[in-house]
Amino acid sequence: MDDLEEVYTNIIMEHSISTKNKYNLIEKDKEEHGHNPSCGDDITLEIKFDGNIIKDLSYAGYGCTISQGSASIMIDLLKGKSKEEAIKLIDIFLKMVNGEDVEEAELNMLGDAKYLKNITKMPARIKCASLAWETMRKMME
Amino acid sequence: MAYFFKRDFPLLIQNNIAYLDSAATTQKPMQVINAISEYYKNANANPHRGAYKLSLESTKVYDEARKKIAKFINAKRENQIVFTRNATESLNLIAYSYGLNNLGSKDKIVLSIMEHHSNLVPWQYVSRKTGSTLEYMYINKTGEITDEEIDSKIVEGTKIVGITHVSNVLGTINPIEKIIKKAHSVGAISIVDASQSVPHMKIDVQKLDADFLVFSGHKMLAPLGIGALYAKSELLEKMKPFLFGGDMIEYVYEQNATFAEVPTKYEAGTQNVEGAVGLSAAIDYLNNIGMDFSENNEIKYSEEVKKCKTLKGMEVVQAIEKELTMYALEELQKLAFVTIYGPGGTENTEIFSASNNVRSAGWNNIENSQAGVISFNVNGVHPHDVASVLDSENVCIRSGNHCAQPLLRFMGLESTCRVSFYIYNTKEDVDRLIDALYKTKKLFAKWIR
């Protein structure tokens, strides 16, 4: 398998064309906009809380396979989590895609998102993979 | 074809890449790299400063570079050339020194929708500061500005017309002579962004009658961080300085100062002599290009290129790029999964609809309306994904909005893939591009949205 296939996995491909997390929420508490000006990727996250729990989360926008797929995977992971859990998972993910050391146990907490680790082999695309996560991190602040 | 130019470019030889992003920046030949290295070994000092021989030497090479640029674009006088960092800085100089001081609320700035952000965002600022109106000349479906559009937008009250000579997205060669003439007829001045034309074709600023013309060195084999502004002398004399500080002054008192003569008045601070020397060497390289048709050259030449035997310098550059562009358009056109934009694009049904591989009569016109820049998309695949797959095959292309968001928005696009050529490119590079596009299609076949 070459680097290309390790990045463009079935998981990321499926998520990138899936619309299950790509829609506008009917009721939302907050939204956050994220943008990569150099490449044009543009994403808006919408969130609905139930107390401290992320009850619903969706994204809208446009971009490449990596940015769209990563957004969808993130939503699957974070829906139903508490705010604190979400922040912790986002920080692990961002550490991972930026090539920092992450423990095996932490990686496993990321579920499907851990397969995005291979993005480190394609440095030009790291910002695509992290766009949704950075935007979510901002929304949690 | 033209394979032997590649041998002058160490980066291309050592990396075996198909470098198709020269509209962004070009690779540098040994001749330029050596000239910079020689400058630091033999002539480095602060120009215009010291009273010692070395500083005089540095001043001399700096002034010689200015002379060479003036001659290259046929400026009447060498002091019509101002050194800047790049085209962007040149355009900001014009916006600040001319725009802010000469426009009022009744005036109009007219730009083409094809402008790079560098010839667009400064004018938004000027428009806001002066209360002047900002309007655009739009393009038709083949990426060209029609005569009617020129005549209906450049009207009485227009004070500034900004136009890119060659679109950095579509490769469209704009009718700048016509646009400049029209601008003058309503009393406006013209600003030509020649970043994508000076490196690729013979430019004569006197014949064009351009008021301002700007370009960057790094897009024409020279180092990063050196560019130029050409302007008519009366404008340079009249305008206020852009940046203030060392070297651009005559006398400095506690409360005021007088300024140096043109062009020094516009060159504050210690200048990029290394860059000027590199640009000078790049111009020498371009001027001295000739064609080599010797038997032992493995490359097969087309009849068109063989005609270039009598050509020299920029004529050769243009001939090579024309052949590469037409070859690439022809090959891309064969790919049903690719949409091409611009004069040679898929929309240009006059040229391509007749039959798949046969050129129709309109084809020959494309040669004169499209320079060596082609934008396209692989249907259903995002340009960044295309660029990554191509990168895995060592084919370097640009993907994104190419610093021209208003143009892409006008065309209803978010981003495109872009290839662009220079003298070191070969038909083999185009073949590698096409093969890599097939690979892209294969990888994404199952996942096309």
Boltz contact constraints between the chains, C-beta under 6 A:
constraints:
  - contact:
      token1: [A, 4]
      token2: [B, 392]
      max_distance: 6.0
  - contact:
      token1: [A, 13]
      token2: [B, 447]
      max_distance: 6.0
  - contact:
      token1: [A, 17]
      token2: [B, 447]
      max_distance: 6.0
  - contact:
      token1: [A, 17]
      token2: [B, 449]
      max_distance: 6.0
  - contact:
      token1: [A, 39]
      token2: [B, 384]
      max_distance: 6.0
  - contact:
      token1: [A, 39]
      token2: [B, 400]
      max_distance: 6.0
  - contact:
      token1: [A, 40]
      token2: [B, 400]
      max_distance: 6.0
  - contact:
      token1: [A, 40]
      token2: [B, 401]
      max_distance: 6.0
  - contact:
      token1: [A, 40]
      token2: [B, 414]
      max_distance: 6.0
  - contact:
      token1: [A, 40]
      token2: [B, 415]
      max_distance: 6.0
  - contact:
      token1: [A, 62]
      token2: [B, 414]
      max_distance: 6.0
  - contact:
      token1: [A, 64]
      token2: [B, 382]
      max_distance: 6.0
  - contact:
      token1: [A, 64]
      token2: [B, 384]
      max_distance: 6.0
  - contact:
      token1: [A, 64]
      token2: [B, 385]
      max_distance: 6.0
  - contact:
      token1: [A, 65]
      token2: [B, 385]
      max_distance: 6.0
